């Protein structure tokens, strides 16, 4: 098998690195004079009552409460729908959005553990229904009708593209998790896959595991699969620990403030320096702290460290699974745990399938010192990781 790497593959890998590092952490919103506000900014600044007024029933109409944060991609995507609901259905029910980083008391008053969360309240403050995860406009209106509210259905296109849209996909999967067992189990699995494919945070982990596998000089697909699996399990294990700590501290699941981003920044810079060849790993970490056989243990440790910074990003996609599991904890805990297990399987599947691909083996696993283009690509990825780490530290 030739050691050369097709330039198309180089372009693909470079694109992945650029996409991952450009979007891993949504930095501060930059505005210029006279520039139009984004939908998220508009929904955030809309007038709204204090959270306590809603739960005590000081409202004339039923209320739809939405909680989220600016760094949550599904929250951003819901903003336009929430603005439309305010305009089109304001005479039937009120729609309010609370950014829990700007209105922290909303977390405790509404008992929101993850974002996005939608809570349907009666005018007297009675909670009628709660949903964790992305919910499209037409599904919100369907929920109001199920609760006995007389609302006109939203006008929707009957085209195939509308049904296959990103918003409809996320919303349908959110609802499917709460459906019949076969559908819910399948939806939990697909949520796990999407948590990797759609998460910019996890895309940033691809250059790390690829560089690690290359450094181990892996020659078989089985070895690559085992390293990728341990890397994914390390991420999940760390995310669980972060979730427990953040929930115990009364914060959003996975939200530990800026600290995880500083840790993730350090990991990116460390591996970037190593990939560029500027600083050997032994100079960054004392040799006595490095495992004697860094293969499997190193992949697991790398996943554990990366998972600390990925917590907030991952819990956005775990919201439907976690919400249902916590709701079922007293009645059918084992079923909820099975859902979480299937989510974990889907979460790790992307890396495993990539490892099993012949093209992956040819490109990534044969990416070694004998390849003329590999050193260049390693340095490019290393430089991108360093820049991404510096950007994370700046925006944390």
C-alpha positions in Angstrom: 0.0 0.0 0.0 1.5 3.3 -1.0 2.5 5.8 1.6 1.3 8.7 -0.4 -1.9 10.5 0.5 -4.3 11.7 -2.2 -4.5 15.5 -2.3 -8.3 15.2 -2.1 -7.9 13.4 1.2 -5.5 16.2 2.4 -8.1 18.8 1.5 -10.8 16.9 3.3 -8.7 16.5 6.5 -7.8 20.2 6.3 -11.4 21.2 5.9 -12.4 19.1 8.9 -9.7 20.7 11.1 -10.7 24.2 10.0 -14.4 23.5 10.6 -13.7 22.0 14.0 -11.4 24.7 15.3 -13.5 27.6 13.8 -16.7 26.4 15.5 -15.6 24.5 18.6 -16.6 27.4 20.9 -18.9 30.2 19.9 -17.1 33.3 21.0 -18.6 36.6 21.9 -21.2 38.0 19.4 -19.6 40.9 17.5 -22.0 43.7 16.6 -21.3 46.8 14.5 -23.2 50.0 14.4 -26.6 49.8 12.7 -26.2 46.0 12.2 -29.4 44.0 12.6 -29.7 41.9 15.7 -29.8 38.2 15.3 -32.9 36.3 16.1 -31.3 35.0 19.3 -30.4 38.5 20.4 -33.9 39.7 19.7 -35.7 36.9 21.6 -33.3 37.4 24.5 -34.1 41.1 24.9 -37.8 40.7 24.6 -39.8 42.0 27.7 -40.6 39.2 30.1 -41.8 38.9 33.7 -39.6 37.7 36.5 -39.5 33.9 36.6 -41.3 33.8 40.0 -44.3 35.7 38.6 -45.0 32.8 36.1 -44.9 30.0 38.6 -47.2 31.8 41.1 -49.8 32.5 38.4 -49.6 36.2 37.9 -50.4 35.9 34.2 -53.5 36.5 32.1 -52.7 33.8 29.5 -51.0 30.4 29.5 -47.3 30.7 29.1 -44.6 28.8 27.2 -41.3 29.2 29.0 -38.1 28.5 27.1 -34.7 28.3 28.8 -31.3 28.2 27.0 -27.9 29.7 26.7 -26.2 31.6 23.8 -23.6 28.8 23.3 -26.3 26.2 22.6 -26.8 25.6 18.9 -30.3 24.2 19.2 -31.3 27.2 21.4 -30.0 29.5 18.6 -32.1 27.5 16.0 -35.3 27.9 18.1 -35.0 31.7 18.3 -36.8 32.4 15.0 -39.7 30.1 15.9 -40.1 31.6 19.3 -40.3 35.1 17.7 -43.0 33.9 15.3 -44.9 32.3 18.2 -44.8 35.7 20.0 -46.2 37.5 17.0 -48.7 35.0 15.7 -50.1 33.5 18.9 -49.6 36.2 21.5 -53.3 36.5 21.9 -53.6 32.8 22.8 -50.5 32.1 25.0 -47.4 34.1 26.0 -43.9 33.0 24.9 -40.9 34.0 26.9 -37.3 33.1 26.6 -34.8 33.1 29.5 -31.1 33.0 28.9 -30.0 31.3 32.1 -26.6 32.9 32.0 -28.2 36.4 31.9 -31.2 35.4 34.2 -29.6 32.8 36.6 -32.6 32.6 38.9 -34.5 31.0 36.0 -32.5 27.8 36.6 -33.9 27.3 40.1 -37.4 28.7 39.6 -38.0 26.6 36.5 -35.9 23.7 37.7 -34.1 23.5 34.4 -31.2 21.0 34.3 -30.3 21.2 30.7 -30.9 23.3 27.6 -33.0 23.9 25.6 -36.0 23.2 27.9 -39.6 24.2 27.2 -42.2 24.4 30.0 -45.9 24.8 29.3 -47.7 26.6 32.1 -51.4 27.3 32.7 -52.3 30.9 33.6 -52.5 30.0 37.3 -48.9 28.8 37.3 -49.6 25.1 37.0 -46.9 23.2 35.0 -48.7 21.3 32.3 -45.9 19.7 30.3 -42.1 19.8 30.1 -39.8 19.0 27.2 -36.0 18.8 27.2 -34.4 19.3 23.8 -35.1 21.0 20.6 -38.7 21.4 19.6 -39.9 22.8 16.3 -42.7 25.4 16.0 -45.3 22.9 14.7 -44.6 20.4 17.4 -45.0 23.2 20.0 -48.4 24.0 18.6 -49.3 20.3 18.5 -48.4 20.1 22.2 -50.7 23.0 23.1 -53.5 21.3 21.2 -52.9 18.1 23.2 -53.2 20.2 26.4 -56.6 21.4 25.2 -55.6 24.8 23.8 -57.5 25.9 20.7 -54.7 27.0 18.3 -54.5 27.0 14.6 -51.8 24.7 13.2 -48.7 26.3 11.7 -48.7 26.5 7.9 -46.1 24.0 6.6 -44.8 23.0 3.3 -45.6 19.5 2.2 -42.3 19.1 0.4 -39.9 16.2 1.2 -37.2 18.8 2.0 -39.4 20.3 4.7 -39.8 16.9 6.4 -36.1 16.2 6.0 -35.0 19.6 7.4 -32.6 19.8 10.2 -35.2 21.4 12.6 -37.8 18.7 11.9 -35.2 15.9 12.3 -34.1 17.2 15.7 -37.6 17.9 16.9 -38.9 14.5 15.7 -36.1 12.7 17.5 -36.7 14.6 20.7 -40.4 13.4 20.6 -39.5 9.9 19.5 -37.4 9.3 22.6 -40.7 9.7 24.6 -42.6 7.4 22.3 -43.1 3.6 22.2 -40.1 1.5 23.3 -38.9 0.4 19.9 -39.0 3.9 18.5 -37.5 5.4 21.6 -34.6 3.0 21.7 -33.8 3.7 18.0 -34.1 7.4 18.6 -31.7 7.2 21.5 -29.1 5.5 19.3 -29.5 8.1 16.6 -29.1 10.9 19.1 -25.8 9.4 20.1 -24.6 9.5 16.5 -25.8 13.0 16.0 -24.1 14.2 19.1 -20.8 13.5 17.3 -21.8 14.4 13.7 -23.6 17.7 14.5 -21.4 18.9 17.4 -18.6 21.3 16.5 -17.0 20.6 19.8 -16.6 16.9 19.0 -15.3 17.7 15.5 -12.3 19.2 17.2 -11.5 15.9 18.7 -10.9 14.2 15.3 -7.4 15.7 14.8 -6.5 14.6 18.3 -7.5 11.0 18.0 -6.1 10.8 14.4 -2.8 12.3 15.6 -2.7 9.9 18.5 -3.4 6.8 16.4 -0.7 7.9 13.9 1.8 8.4 16.8 1.1 4.8 17.9 2.0 3.5 14.4 -1.2 1.4 14.3 -1.1 -1.1 11.4 -4.4 -3.0 11.9 -8.1 -1.9 11.9 -8.7 -3.8 15.1 -6.1 -1.8 16.9 -7.5 1.4 15.6 -11.1 0.4 16.6 -10.0 -0.3 20.2 -8.2 3.0 20.5 -11.1 4.9 19.1 -13.6 3.1 21.3 -11.5 3.8 24.4 -11.2 7.4 23.3 -15.0 7.7 23.0 -15.6 5.9 26.3 -13.2 8.3 28.0 -15.1 11.3 26.7 -18.4 9.8 27.9 -17.0 8.9 31.3 -15.7 12.4 31.8 -19.0 13.9 30.7 -20.9 11.8 33.3 -18.6 13.0 36.0 -18.9 16.7 34.9 -22.7 16.3 34.8 -22.8 15.0 38.3 -20.6 17.8 39.6 -22.5 20.5 37.8 -25.9 19.2 38.9 -24.7 19.0 42.5 -23.6 22.6 42.3 -27.0 23.7 41.0 -25.8 24.6 37.5 -26.8 23.4 34.1 -25.7 19.8 33.4 -22.1 20.0 32.1 -21.7 23.7 32.8 -18.7 24.3 35.1 -18.0 27.8 33.9 -14.9 28.8 31.9 -12.6 26.2 33.6 -13.3 23.3 31.2 -12.5 25.6 28.2 -9.1 26.5 29.7 -8.4 22.8 30.2 -9.5 22.0 26.6 -7.4 24.9 25.4 -4.3 23.5 27.2 -4.9 20.0 25.6 -5.2 21.5 22.1 -2.0 23.6 22.5 -0.1 20.7 24.0 -1.0 18.3 21.2 -0.5 21.1 18.6 3.1 21.7 19.8 3.7 17.9 19.7 2.2 17.5 16.2 4.3 20.4 14.8 7.4 18.8 16.3 8.3 22.0 18.1 8.2 20.4 21.5 8.4 16.6 22.2 5.7 15.2 24.6 8.4 14.4 27.1 9.2 18.1 27.5 5.6 19.0 28.1 4.8 16.2 30.5 7.4 14.6 32.8 8.4 11.1 31.6 7.4 9.6 34.9 3.8 10.8 34.3 3.6 9.2 30.9 2.3 5.6 30.8 4.9 3.0 29.8 2.6 1.6 27.2 0.6 4.7 26.1 -1.7 2.9 23.6 -5.0 2.0 25.2 -4.4 3.8 28.5 -3.3 6.9 26.6 -6.4 6.9 24.4 -8.7 6.6 27.4 -6.9 9.4 29.3 -7.1 11.6 26.2 -10.8 11.0 26.0 -11.2 11.8 29.7 -9.4 15.1 29.5 -11.2 16.1 26.3 -14.6 15.2 27.8 -14.2 17.9 30.5 -14.4 20.6 27.9 -17.0 18.9 25.8 -19.6 18.7 28.7 -21.7 21.8 27.8 -21.7 20.9 24.1 -22.7 17.3 24.7 -25.5 17.8 27.2 -27.3 20.0 24.6 -27.7 16.8 22.5 -28.3 14.5 25.5 -31.1 16.7 26.8 -34.0 14.5 25.6 -32.4 11.3 26.9 -31.5 12.7 30.3 -34.9 14.4 30.7 -36.7 11.1 30.2 -34.3 9.1 32.3 -34.7 11.5 35.2 -38.4 11.5 34.8 -38.5 7.7 34.9 -36.0 7.3 37.7 -38.7 6.4 40.2 -40.8 4.1 38.0 -38.6 2.4 35.4 -34.9 3.3 36.0 -33.6 0.4 34.0 -35.4 1.5 30.8 -33.9 4.9 31.2 -30.4 3.5 31.6 -30.9 1.4 28.5 -31.7 4.6 26.6 -28.5 6.1 27.9 -26.5 3.0 27.0 -27.8 3.2 23.4 -26.9 6.9 23.3 -23.4 5.9 24.4 -23.2 3.2 21.7 -24.2 5.7 19.0 -21.9 8.3 20.5 -18.9 6.0 20.0 -20.0 4.5 16.7 -18.7 7.3 14.5 -15.1 6.8 15.5 -15.4 3.1 15.3 -16.8 3.1 11.8 -14.2 5.5 10.7 -11.6 3.1 12.1 -13.1 0.1 10.2 -13.1 2.0 6.8 -10.4 0.9 4.4 -10.0 4.5 3.3 -9.5 5.4 6.9 -6.8 2.8 7.3 -5.1 3.9 4.1 -5.2 7.6 4.9 -5.0 7.8 8.7 -3.3 4.6 9.8 -0.7 4.7 7.1 -0.1 8.4 7.7 3.5 7.9 8.9 7.0 9.3 8.4 7.5 7.5 5.1 4.7 9.6 3.5 5.9 12.7 1.7 2.8 14.7 2.6 2.2 13.4 6.1 4.8 15.7 7.8 3.2 18.7 6.2 -0.3 17.7 7.2 0.8 16.9 10.7 2.3 20.4 11.0 -0.9 22.0 9.6 -3.1 20.2 12.0 -0.8 21.0 14.8 -0.8 24.7 13.9 -4.6 24.6 13.7 -4.8 23.0 17.2 -2.5 25.7 18.6 -4.6 28.5 17.1 -7.8 26.8 18.3 -6.5 26.4 21.8 -5.5 30.1 21.9 -8.9 31.0 20.7 -10.6 28.9 23.3 -8.6 30.5 26.1 -9.4 34.0 24.7 -13.1 33.4 24.5 -13.5 31.3 27.7 
